Amino acid sequence: MNFATRLIRDERGQDLAEYAIALAVITIAVIAAVQLVGTRVTTLWNQAATTLQNAAS
């Protein structure tokens, strides 16, 4: 059995790679969610500020 075949069949460290991929996917999802929520919160604050300015004048 040559080196490449042994390397392909060797499963040591496979769990670590799977956990790393799962962590990367979760991280990307969290970043996307935070950006989306941040945008919506900014919009709400701007609407509130506009409403208050209109009420004051």
PDBQT receptor file of N, H, CA, C and O in Angstrom, charges set to zero:
ATOM      1  N   MET A   1       0.844  -1.169   0.000  1.00  0.00    +0.000 N 
ATOM      2  CA  MET A   1       0.000   0.000   0.000  1.00  0.00    +0.000 C 
ATOM      3  C   MET A   1       0.894   1.238   0.000  1.00  0.00    +0.000 C 
ATOM      4  O   MET A   1       1.767   1.387   0.855  1.00  0.00    +0.000 OA
ATOM      5  N   ASN A   2       0.671   2.099  -0.943  1.00  0.00    +0.000 N 
ATOM      6  H   ASN A   2      -0.038   1.978  -1.638  1.00  0.00    +0.000 HD
ATOM      7  CA  ASN A   2       1.525   3.281  -1.029  1.00  0.00    +0.000 C 
ATOM      8  C   ASN A   2       1.028   4.393  -0.098  1.00  0.00    +0.000 C 
ATOM      9  O   ASN A   2      -0.033   4.286   0.517  1.00  0.00    +0.000 OA
ATOM     10  N   PHE A   3       1.801   5.431  -0.016  1.00  0.00    +0.000 N 
ATOM     11  H   PHE A   3       2.663   5.519  -0.515  1.00  0.00    +0.000 HD
ATOM     12  CA  PHE A   3       1.534   6.520   0.928  1.00  0.00    +0.000 C 
ATOM     13  C   PHE A   3       0.192   7.195   0.656  1.00  0.00    +0.000 C 
ATOM     14  O   PHE A   3      -0.563   7.453   1.593  1.00  0.00    +0.000 OA
ATOM     15  N   ALA A   4      -0.118   7.484  -0.597  1.00  0.00    +0.000 N 
ATOM     16  H   ALA A   4       0.495   7.275  -1.359  1.00  0.00    +0.000 HD
ATOM     17  CA  ALA A   4      -1.352   8.188  -0.945  1.00  0.00    +0.000 C 
ATOM     18  C   ALA A   4      -2.576   7.371  -0.547  1.00  0.00    +0.000 C 
ATOM     19  O   ALA A   4      -3.537   7.926  -0.013  1.00  0.00    +0.000 OA
ATOM     20  N   THR A   5      -2.559   6.085  -0.794  1.00  0.00    +0.000 N 
ATOM     21  H   THR A   5      -1.778   5.635  -1.228  1.00  0.00    +0.000 HD
ATOM     22  CA  THR A   5      -3.681   5.221  -0.435  1.00  0.00    +0.000 C 
ATOM     23  C   THR A   5      -3.869   5.178   1.070  1.00  0.00    +0.000 C 
ATOM     24  O   THR A   5      -4.995   5.254   1.562  1.00  0.00    +0.000 OA
ATOM     25  N   ARG A   6      -2.774   5.056   1.799  1.00  0.00    +0.000 N 
ATOM     26  H   ARG A   6      -1.860   4.995   1.400  1.00  0.00    +0.000 HD
ATOM     27  CA  ARG A   6      -2.870   5.050   3.267  1.00  0.00    +0.000 C 
ATOM     28  C   ARG A   6      -3.418   6.377   3.773  1.00  0.00    +0.000 C 
ATOM     29  O   ARG A   6      -4.225   6.409   4.702  1.00  0.00    +0.000 OA
ATOM     30  N   LEU A   7      -2.980   7.459   3.165  1.00  0.00    +0.000 N 
ATOM     31  H   LEU A   7      -2.324   7.433   2.411  1.00  0.00    +0.000 HD
ATOM     32  CA  LEU A   7      -3.421   8.783   3.586  1.00  0.00    +0.000 C 
ATOM     33  C   LEU A   7      -4.921   8.961   3.353  1.00  0.00    +0.000 C 
ATOM     34  O   LEU A   7      -5.612   9.546   4.187  1.00  0.00    +0.000 OA
ATOM     35  N   ILE A   8      -5.418   8.470   2.243  1.00  0.00    +0.000 N 
ATOM     36  H   ILE A   8      -4.856   7.995   1.566  1.00  0.00    +0.000 HD
ATOM     37  CA  ILE A   8      -6.842   8.586   1.923  1.00  0.00    +0.000 C 
ATOM     38  C   ILE A   8      -7.687   7.751   2.880  1.00  0.00    +0.000 C 
ATOM     39  O   ILE A   8      -8.761   8.184   3.296  1.00  0.00    +0.000 OA
ATOM     40  N   ARG A   9      -7.215   6.569   3.226  1.00  0.00    +0.000 N 
ATOM     41  H   ARG A   9      -6.343   6.216   2.888  1.00  0.00    +0.000 HD
ATOM     42  CA  ARG A   9      -7.977   5.670   4.097  1.00  0.00    +0.000 C 
ATOM     43  C   ARG A   9      -7.846   6.011   5.575  1.00  0.00    +0.000 C 
ATOM     44  O   ARG A   9      -8.650   5.552   6.386  1.00  0.00    +0.000 OA
ATOM     45  N   ASP A  10      -6.867   6.792   5.932  1.00  0.00    +0.000 N 
ATOM     46  H   ASP A  10      -6.213   7.165   5.273  1.00  0.00    +0.000 HD
ATOM     47  CA  ASP A  10      -6.641   7.143   7.335  1.00  0.00    +0.000 C 
ATOM     48  C   ASP A  10      -7.727   8.115   7.791  1.00  0.00    +0.000 C 
ATOM     49  O   ASP A  10      -7.918   9.168   7.182  1.00  0.00    +0.000 OA
ATOM     50  N   GLU A  11      -8.430   7.764   8.852  1.00  0.00    +0.000 N 
ATOM     51  H   GLU A  11      -8.275   6.909   9.347  1.00  0.00    +0.000 HD
ATOM     52  CA  GLU A  11      -9.527   8.592   9.340  1.00  0.00    +0.000 C 
ATOM     53  C   GLU A  11      -9.153   9.405  10.573  1.00  0.00    +0.000 C 
ATOM     54  O   GLU A  11     -10.005  10.092  11.137  1.00  0.00    +0.000 OA
ATOM     55  N   ARG A  12      -7.915   9.340  10.994  1.00  0.00    +0.000 N 
ATOM     56  H   ARG A  12      -7.223   8.781  10.537  1.00  0.00    +0.000 HD
ATOM     57  CA  ARG A  12      -7.511  10.135  12.148  1.00  0.00    +0.000 C 
ATOM     58  C   ARG A  12      -7.579  11.611  11.793  1.00  0.00    +0.000 C 
ATOM     59  O   ARG A  12      -7.110  12.026  10.734  1.00  0.00    +0.000 OA
ATOM     60  N   GLY A  13      -8.155  12.387  12.670  1.00  0.00    +0.000 N 
ATOM     61  H   GLY A  13      -8.536  12.049  13.531  1.00  0.00    +0.000 HD
ATOM     62  CA  GLY A  13      -8.282  13.814  12.426  1.00  0.00    +0.000 C 
ATOM     63  C   GLY A  13      -9.510  14.197  11.624  1.00  0.00    +0.000 C 
ATOM     64  O   GLY A  13      -9.766  15.382  11.408  1.00  0.00    +0.000 OA
ATOM     65  N   GLN A  14     -10.266  13.214  11.182  1.00  0.00    +0.000 N 
ATOM     66  H   GLN A  14     -10.058  12.252  11.358  1.00  0.00    +0.000 HD
ATOM     67  CA  GLN A  14     -11.454  13.488  10.385  1.00  0.00    +0.000 C 
ATOM     68  C   GLN A  14     -12.501  14.239  11.207  1.00  0.00    +0.000 C 
ATOM     69  O   GLN A  14     -13.150  15.152  10.697  1.00  0.00    +0.000 OA
ATOM     70  N   ASP A  15     -12.665  13.866  12.460  1.00  0.00    +0.000 N 
ATOM     71  H   ASP A  15     -12.137  13.125  12.875  1.00  0.00    +0.000 HD
ATOM     72  CA  ASP A  15     -13.631  14.551  13.316  1.00  0.00    +0.000 C 
ATOM     73  C   ASP A  15     -13.284  16.027  13.464  1.00  0.00    +0.000 C 
ATOM     74  O   ASP A  15     -14.168  16.883  13.431  1.00  0.00    +0.000 OA
ATOM     75  N   LEU A  16     -12.022  16.318  13.625  1.00  0.00    +0.000 N 
ATOM     76  H   LEU A  16     -11.304  15.622  13.652  1.00  0.00    +0.000 HD
ATOM     77  CA  LEU A  16     -11.592  17.706  13.769  1.00  0.00    +0.000 C 
ATOM     78  C   LEU A  16     -11.958  18.513  12.528  1.00  0.00    +0.000 C 
ATOM     79  O   LEU A  16     -12.419  19.649  12.638  1.00  0.00    +0.000 OA
ATOM     80  N   ALA A  17     -11.757  17.939  11.365  1.00  0.00    +0.000 N 
ATOM     81  H   ALA A  17     -11.383  17.016  11.275  1.00  0.00    +0.000 HD
ATOM     82  CA  ALA A  17     -12.099  18.634  10.122  1.00  0.00    +0.000 C 
ATOM     83  C   ALA A  17     -13.605  18.871  10.033  1.00  0.00    +0.000 C 
ATOM     84  O   ALA A  17     -14.042  19.938   9.601  1.00  0.00    +0.000 OA
ATOM     85  N   GLU A  18     -14.395  17.881  10.439  1.00  0.00    +0.000 N 
ATOM     86  H   GLU A  18     -14.040  17.015  10.789  1.00  0.00    +0.000 HD
ATOM     87  CA  GLU A  18     -15.847  18.033  10.398  1.00  0.00    +0.000 C 
ATOM     88  C   GLU A  18     -16.310  19.116  11.366  1.00  0.00    +0.000 C 
ATOM     89  O   GLU A  18     -17.185  19.917  11.037  1.00  0.00    +0.000 OA
ATOM     90  N   TYR A  19     -15.725  19.139  12.555  1.00  0.00    +0.000 N 
ATOM     91  H   TYR A  19     -15.014  18.489  12.823  1.00  0.00    +0.000 HD
ATOM     92  CA  TYR A  19     -16.076  20.179  13.523  1.00  0.00    +0.000 C 
ATOM     93  C   TYR A  19     -15.666  21.556  13.017  1.00  0.00    +0.000 C 
ATOM     94  O   TYR A  19     -16.385  22.531  13.232  1.00  0.00    +0.000 OA
ATOM     95  N   ALA A  20     -14.543  21.647  12.363  1.00  0.00    +0.000 N 
ATOM     96  H   ALA A  20     -13.959  20.854  12.189  1.00  0.00    +0.000 HD
ATOM     97  CA  ALA A  20     -14.079  22.928  11.825  1.00  0.00    +0.000 C 
ATOM     98  C   ALA A  20     -15.030  23.435  10.743  1.00  0.00    +0.000 C 
ATOM     99  O   ALA A  20     -15.334  24.626  10.690  1.00  0.00    +0.000 OA
ATOM    100  N   ILE A  21     -15.494  22.541   9.890  1.00  0.00    +0.000 N 
ATOM    101  H   ILE A  21     -15.247  21.573   9.933  1.00  0.00    +0.000 HD
ATOM    102  CA  ILE A  21     -16.441  22.932   8.839  1.00  0.00    +0.000 C 
ATOM    103  C   ILE A  21     -17.763  23.374   9.457  1.00  0.00    +0.000 C 
ATOM    104  O   ILE A  21     -18.334  24.385   9.048  1.00  0.00    +0.000 OA
ATOM    105  N   ALA A  22     -18.250  22.618  10.441  1.00  0.00    +0.000 N 
ATOM    106  H   ALA A  22     -17.786  21.797  10.773  1.00  0.00    +0.000 HD
ATOM    107  CA  ALA A  22     -19.498  22.985  11.115  1.00  0.00    +0.000 C 
ATOM    108  C   ALA A  22     -19.362  24.346  11.797  1.00  0.00    +0.000 C 
ATOM    109  O   ALA A  22     -20.272  25.172  11.724  1.00  0.00    +0.000 OA
ATOM    110  N   LEU A  23     -18.241  24.575  12.451  1.00  0.00    +0.000 N 
ATOM    111  H   LEU A  23     -17.502  23.904  12.510  1.00  0.00    +0.000 HD
ATOM    112  CA  LEU A  23     -18.007  25.853  13.118  1.00  0.00    +0.000 C 
ATOM    113  C   LEU A  23     -17.967  27.001  12.114  1.00  0.00    +0.000 C 
ATOM    114  O   LEU A  23     -18.492  28.081  12.384  1.00  0.00    +0.000 OA
ATOM    115  N   ALA A  24     -17.351  26.774  10.966  1.00  0.00    +0.000 N 
ATOM    116  H   ALA A  24     -16.924  25.896  10.747  1.00  0.00    +0.000 HD
ATOM    117  CA  ALA A  24     -17.287  27.811   9.935  1.00  0.00    +0.000 C 
ATOM    118  C   ALA A  24     -18.682  28.153   9.415  1.00  0.00    +0.000 C 
ATOM    119  O   ALA A  24     -18.997  29.327   9.218  1.00  0.00    +0.000 OA
ATOM    120  N   VAL A  25     -19.513  27.144   9.192  1.00  0.00    +0.000 N 
ATOM    121  H   VAL A  25     -19.257  26.191   9.352  1.00  0.00    +0.000 HD
ATOM    122  CA  VAL A  25     -20.876  27.378   8.706  1.00  0.00    +0.000 C 
ATOM    123  C   VAL A  25     -21.689  28.151   9.743  1.00  0.00    +0.000 C 
ATOM    124  O   VAL A  25     -22.406  29.092   9.402  1.00  0.00    +0.000 OA
ATOM    125  N   ILE A  26     -21.574  27.751  11.004  1.00  0.00    +0.000 N 
ATOM    126  H   ILE A  26     -20.992  26.987  11.281  1.00  0.00    +0.000 HD
ATOM    127  CA  ILE A  26     -22.301  28.438  12.074  1.00  0.00    +0.000 C 
ATOM    128  C   ILE A  26     -21.826  29.881  12.200  1.00  0.00    +0.000 C 
ATOM    129  O   ILE A  26     -22.635  30.790  12.384  1.00  0.00    +0.000 OA
ATOM    130  N   THR A  27     -20.527  30.091  12.103  1.00  0.00    +0.000 N 
ATOM    131  H   THR A  27     -19.869  29.353  11.953  1.00  0.00    +0.000 HD
ATOM    132  CA  THR A  27     -19.974  31.444  12.201  1.00  0.00    +0.000 C 
ATOM    133  C   THR A  27     -20.491  32.337  11.083  1.00  0.00    +0.000 C 
ATOM    134  O   THR A  27     -20.849  33.490  11.324  1.00  0.00    +0.000 OA
ATOM    135  N   ILE A  28     -20.533  31.822   9.883  1.00  0.00    +0.000 N 
ATOM    136  H   ILE A  28     -20.243  30.885   9.687  1.00  0.00    +0.000 HD
ATOM    137  CA  ILE A  28     -21.042  32.592   8.744  1.00  0.00    +0.000 C 
ATOM    138  C   ILE A  28     -22.514  32.938   8.951  1.00  0.00    +0.000 C 
ATOM    139  O   ILE A  28     -22.937  34.055   8.657  1.00  0.00    +0.000 OA
ATOM    140  N   ALA A  29     -23.297  31.979   9.458  1.00  0.00    +0.000 N 
ATOM    141  H   ALA A  29     -22.953  31.071   9.697  1.00  0.00    +0.000 HD
ATOM    142  CA  ALA A  29     -24.716  32.229   9.712  1.00  0.00    +0.000 C 
ATOM    143  C   ALA A  29     -24.907  33.300  10.784  1.00  0.00    +0.000 C 
ATOM    144  O   ALA A  29     -25.775  34.163  10.653  1.00  0.00    +0.000 OA
ATOM    145  N   VAL A  30     -24.112  33.246  11.828  1.00  0.00    +0.000 N 
ATOM    146  H   VAL A  30     -23.407  32.545  11.935  1.00  0.00    +0.000 HD
ATOM    147  CA  VAL A  30     -24.220  34.238  12.905  1.00  0.00    +0.000 C 
ATOM    148  C   VAL A  30     -23.843  35.626  12.397  1.00  0.00    +0.000 C 
ATOM    149  O   VAL A  30     -24.519  36.605  12.711  1.00  0.00    +0.000 OA
ATOM    150  N   ILE A  31     -22.780  35.716  11.622  1.00  0.00    +0.000 N 
ATOM    151  H   ILE A  31     -22.230  34.921  11.367  1.00  0.00    +0.000 HD
ATOM    152  CA  ILE A  31     -22.363  37.014  11.074  1.00  0.00    +0.000 C 
ATOM    153  C   ILE A  31     -23.458  37.594  10.180  1.00  0.00    +0.000 C 
ATOM    154  O   ILE A  31     -23.753  38.786  10.254  1.00  0.00    +0.000 OA
ATOM    155  N   ALA A  32     -24.057  36.758   9.339  1.00  0.00    +0.000 N 
ATOM    156  H   ALA A  32     -23.816  35.789   9.279  1.00  0.00    +0.000 HD
ATOM    157  CA  ALA A  32     -25.133  37.227   8.465  1.00  0.00    +0.000 C 
ATOM    158  C   ALA A  32     -26.330  37.698   9.287  1.00  0.00    +0.000 C 
ATOM    159  O   ALA A  32     -26.931  38.725   8.972  1.00  0.00    +0.000 OA
ATOM    160  N   ALA A  33     -26.678  36.960  10.333  1.00  0.00    +0.000 N 
ATOM    161  H   ALA A  33     -26.190  36.125  10.589  1.00  0.00    +0.000 HD
ATOM    162  CA  ALA A  33     -27.813  37.342  11.175  1.00  0.00    +0.000 C 
ATOM    163  C   ALA A  33     -27.548  38.654  11.902  1.00  0.00    +0.000 C 
ATOM    164  O   ALA A  33     -28.436  39.501  11.993  1.00  0.00    +0.000 OA
ATOM    165  N   VAL A  34     -26.352  38.828  12.411  1.00  0.00    +0.000 N 
ATOM    166  H   VAL A  34     -25.631  38.140  12.337  1.00  0.00    +0.000 HD
ATOM    167  CA  VAL A  34     -26.012  40.064  13.128  1.00  0.00    +0.000 C 
ATOM    168  C   VAL A  34     -26.062  41.256  12.179  1.00  0.00    +0.000 C 
ATOM    169  O   VAL A  34     -26.547  42.323  12.555  1.00  0.00    +0.000 OA
ATOM    170  N   GLN A  35     -25.576  41.092  10.977  1.00  0.00    +0.000 N 
ATOM    171  H   GLN A  35     -25.183  40.225  10.672  1.00  0.00    +0.000 HD
ATOM    172  CA  GLN A  35     -25.621  42.189  10.011  1.00  0.00    +0.000 C 
ATOM    173  C   GLN A  35     -27.060  42.540   9.654  1.00  0.00    +0.000 C 
ATOM    174  O   GLN A  35     -27.403  43.717   9.542  1.00  0.00    +0.000 OA
ATOM    175  N   LEU A  36     -27.898  41.533   9.476  1.00  0.00    +0.000 N 
ATOM    176  H   LEU A  36     -27.620  40.577   9.567  1.00  0.00    +0.000 HD
ATOM    177  CA  LEU A  36     -29.300  41.772   9.142  1.00  0.00    +0.000 C 
ATOM    178  C   LEU A  36     -30.012  42.483  10.286  1.00  0.00    +0.000 C 
ATOM    179  O   LEU A  36     -30.733  43.455  10.061  1.00  0.00    +0.000 OA
ATOM    180  N   VAL A  37     -29.814  42.007  11.499  1.00  0.00    +0.000 N 
ATOM    181  H   VAL A  37     -29.228  41.218  11.681  1.00  0.00    +0.000 HD
ATOM    182  CA  VAL A  37     -30.446  42.630  12.661  1.00  0.00    +0.000 C 
ATOM    183  C   VAL A  37     -29.917  44.049  12.847  1.00  0.00    +0.000 C 
ATOM    184  O   VAL A  37     -30.683  44.961  13.158  1.00  0.00    +0.000 OA
ATOM    185  N   GLY A  38     -28.631  44.237  12.662  1.00  0.00    +0.000 N 
ATOM    186  H   GLY A  38     -28.009  43.496  12.410  1.00  0.00    +0.000 HD
ATOM    187  CA  GLY A  38     -28.043  45.567  12.801  1.00  0.00    +0.000 C 
ATOM    188  C   GLY A  38     -28.649  46.564  11.832  1.00  0.00    +0.000 C 
ATOM    189  O   GLY A  38     -28.914  47.709  12.199  1.00  0.00    +0.000 OA
ATOM    190  N   THR A  39     -28.866  46.142  10.617  1.00  0.00    +0.000 N 
ATOM    191  H   THR A  39     -28.651  45.212  10.319  1.00  0.00    +0.000 HD
ATOM    192  CA  THR A  39     -29.473  47.009   9.609  1.00  0.00    +0.000 C 
ATOM    193  C   THR A  39     -30.895  47.379  10.011  1.00  0.00    +0.000 C 
ATOM    194  O   THR A  39     -31.310  48.530   9.876  1.00  0.00    +0.000 OA
ATOM    195  N   ARG A  40     -31.631  46.398  10.503  1.00  0.00    +0.000 N 
ATOM    196  H   ARG A  40     -31.294  45.462  10.612  1.00  0.00    +0.000 HD
ATOM    197  CA  ARG A  40     -33.020  46.674  10.899  1.00  0.00    +0.000 C 
ATOM    198  C   ARG A  40     -33.082  47.583  12.120  1.00  0.00    +0.000 C 
ATOM    199  O   ARG A  40     -33.950  48.452  12.199  1.00  0.00    +0.000 OA
ATOM    200  N   VAL A  41     -32.189  47.396  13.057  1.00  0.00    +0.000 N 
ATOM    201  H   VAL A  41     -31.484  46.689  12.993  1.00  0.00    +0.000 HD
ATOM    202  CA  VAL A  41     -32.160  48.254  14.246  1.00  0.00    +0.000 C 
ATOM    203  C   VAL A  41     -31.820  49.686  13.849  1.00  0.00    +0.000 C 
ATOM    204  O   VAL A  41     -32.414  50.632  14.365  1.00  0.00    +0.000 OA
ATOM    205  N   THR A  42     -30.879  49.846  12.946  1.00  0.00    +0.000 N 
ATOM    206  H   THR A  42     -30.396  49.077  12.527  1.00  0.00    +0.000 HD
ATOM    207  CA  THR A  42     -30.527  51.185  12.463  1.00  0.00    +0.000 C 
ATOM    208  C   THR A  42     -31.727  51.853  11.809  1.00  0.00    +0.000 C 
ATOM    209  O   THR A  42     -31.982  53.036  12.035  1.00  0.00    +0.000 OA
ATOM    210  N   THR A  43     -32.456  51.109  11.010  1.00  0.00    +0.000 N 
ATOM    211  H   THR A  43     -32.249  50.148  10.827  1.00  0.00    +0.000 HD
ATOM    212  CA  THR A  43     -33.649  51.646  10.357  1.00  0.00    +0.000 C 
ATOM    213  C   THR A  43     -34.684  52.077  11.394  1.00  0.00    +0.000 C 
ATOM    214  O   THR A  43     -35.282  53.147  11.269  1.00  0.00    +0.000 OA
ATOM    215  N   LEU A  44     -34.896  51.254  12.410  1.00  0.00    +0.000 N 
ATOM    216  H   LEU A  44     -34.411  50.385  12.512  1.00  0.00    +0.000 HD
ATOM    217  CA  LEU A  44     -35.861  51.601  13.458  1.00  0.00    +0.000 C 
ATOM    218  C   LEU A  44     -35.452  52.860  14.210  1.00  0.00    +0.000 C 
ATOM    219  O   LEU A  44     -36.292  53.717  14.484  1.00  0.00    +0.000 OA
ATOM    220  N   TRP A  45     -34.175  52.981  14.546  1.00  0.00    +0.000 N 
ATOM    221  H   TRP A  45     -33.492  52.285  14.323  1.00  0.00    +0.000 HD
ATOM    222  CA  TRP A  45     -33.686  54.177  15.246  1.00  0.00    +0.000 C 
ATOM    223  C   TRP A  45     -33.869  55.418  14.377  1.00  0.00    +0.000 C 
ATOM    224  O   TRP A  45     -34.270  56.472  14.870  1.00  0.00    +0.000 OA
ATOM    225  N   ASN A  46     -33.577  55.295  13.102  1.00  0.00    +0.000 N 
ATOM    226  H   ASN A  46     -33.251  54.439  12.701  1.00  0.00    +0.000 HD
ATOM    227  CA  ASN A  46     -33.743  56.439  12.196  1.00  0.00    +0.000 C 
ATOM    228  C   ASN A  46     -35.209  56.851  12.087  1.00  0.00    +0.000 C 
ATOM    229  O   ASN A  46     -35.519  58.042  12.058  1.00  0.00    +0.000 OA
ATOM    230  N   GLN A  47     -36.107  55.874  12.025  1.00  0.00    +0.000 N 
ATOM    231  H   GLN A  47     -35.856  54.906  12.048  1.00  0.00    +0.000 HD
ATOM    232  CA  GLN A  47     -37.537  56.179  11.972  1.00  0.00    +0.000 C 
ATOM    233  C   GLN A  47     -37.994  56.856  13.260  1.00  0.00    +0.000 C 
ATOM    234  O   GLN A  47     -38.776  57.806  13.223  1.00  0.00    +0.000 OA
ATOM    235  N   ALA A  48     -37.509  56.369  14.391  1.00  0.00    +0.000 N 
ATOM    236  H   ALA A  48     -36.874  55.597  14.421  1.00  0.00    +0.000 HD
ATOM    237  CA  ALA A  48     -37.868  56.975  15.677  1.00  0.00    +0.000 C 
ATOM    238  C   ALA A  48     -37.356  58.406  15.758  1.00  0.00    +0.000 C 
ATOM    239  O   ALA A  48     -38.065  59.295  16.228  1.00  0.00    +0.000 OA
ATOM    240  N   ALA A  49     -36.138  58.630  15.304  1.00  0.00    +0.000 N 
ATOM    241  H   ALA A  49     -35.562  57.908  14.922  1.00  0.00    +0.000 HD
ATOM    242  CA  ALA A  49     -35.568  59.981  15.328  1.00  0.00    +0.000 C 
ATOM    243  C   ALA A  49     -36.363  60.921  14.433  1.00  0.00    +0.000 C 
ATOM    244  O   ALA A  49     -36.624  62.064  14.809  1.00  0.00    +0.000 OA
ATOM    245  N   THR A  50     -36.746  60.454  13.266  1.00  0.00    +0.000 N 
ATOM    246  H   THR A  50     -36.535  59.525  12.961  1.00  0.00    +0.000 HD
ATOM    247  CA  THR A  50     -37.533  61.273  12.344  1.00  0.00    +0.000 C 
ATOM    248  C   THR A  50     -38.890  61.609  12.949  1.00  0.00    +0.000 C 
ATOM    249  O   THR A  50     -39.358  62.744  12.856  1.00  0.00    +0.000 OA
ATOM    250  N   THR A  51     -39.514  60.619  13.566  1.00  0.00    +0.000 N 
ATOM    251  H   THR A  51     -39.135  59.697  13.641  1.00  0.00    +0.000 HD
ATOM    252  CA  THR A  51     -40.816  60.841  14.199  1.00  0.00    +0.000 C 
ATOM    253  C   THR A  51     -40.711  61.874  15.315  1.00  0.00    +0.000 C 
ATOM    254  O   THR A  51     -41.565  62.752  15.435  1.00  0.00    +0.000 OA
ATOM    255  N   LEU A  52     -39.673  61.769  16.125  1.00  0.00    +0.000 N 
ATOM    256  H   LEU A  52     -38.979  61.056  16.028  1.00  0.00    +0.000 HD
ATOM    257  CA  LEU A  52     -39.480  62.728  17.214  1.00  0.00    +0.000 C 
ATOM    258  C   LEU A  52     -39.195  64.132  16.686  1.00  0.00    +0.000 C 
ATOM    259  O   LEU A  52     -39.682  65.116  17.242  1.00  0.00    +0.000 OA
ATOM    260  N   GLN A  53     -38.413  64.226  15.624  1.00  0.00    +0.000 N 
ATOM    261  H   GLN A  53     -38.017  63.426  15.172  1.00  0.00    +0.000 HD
ATOM    262  CA  GLN A  53     -38.114  65.537  15.038  1.00  0.00    +0.000 C 
ATOM    263  C   GLN A  53     -39.377  66.170  14.459  1.00  0.00    +0.000 C 
ATOM    264  O   GLN A  53     -39.597  67.372  14.602  1.00  0.00    +0.000 OA
ATOM    265  N   ASN A  54     -40.198  65.359  13.810  1.00  0.00    +0.000 N 
ATOM    266  H   ASN A  54     -40.019  64.382  13.695  1.00  0.00    +0.000 HD
ATOM    267  CA  ASN A  54     -41.444  65.877  13.239  1.00  0.00    +0.000 C 
ATOM    268  C   ASN A  54     -42.409  66.304  14.342  1.00  0.00    +0.000 C 
ATOM    269  O   ASN A  54     -43.128  67.292  14.188  1.00  0.00    +0.000 OA
ATOM    270  N   ALA A  55     -42.428  65.576  15.437  1.00  0.00    +0.000 N 
ATOM    271  H   ALA A  55     -41.844  64.774  15.561  1.00  0.00    +0.000 HD
ATOM    272  CA  ALA A  55     -43.320  65.917  16.550  1.00  0.00    +0.000 C 
ATOM    273  C   ALA A  55     -42.861  67.198  17.241  1.00  0.00    +0.000 C 
ATOM    274  O   ALA A  55     -43.686  67.960  17.746  1.00  0.00    +0.000 OA
ATOM    275  N   ALA A  56     -41.563  67.437  17.266  1.00  0.00    +0.000 N 
ATOM    276  H   ALA A  56     -40.893  66.818  16.855  1.00  0.00    +0.000 HD
ATOM    277  CA  ALA A  56     -41.024  68.614  17.945  1.00  0.00    +0.000 C 
ATOM    278  C   ALA A  56     -41.221  69.888  17.131  1.00  0.00    +0.000 C 
ATOM    279  O   ALA A  56     -41.206  70.986  17.689  1.00  0.00    +0.000 OA
ATOM    280  N   SER A  57     -41.406  69.758  15.827  1.00  0.00    +0.000 N 
ATOM    281  H   SER A  57     -41.419  68.866  15.374  1.00  0.00    +0.000 HD
ATOM    282  CA  SER A  57     -41.512  70.972  15.003  1.00  0.00    +0.000 C 
ATOM    283  C   SER A  57     -42.933  71.316  14.654  1.00  0.00    +0.000 C 
ATOM    284  O   SER A  57     -43.176  72.309  13.968  1.00  0.00    +0.000 OA
TER     285      SER A  57
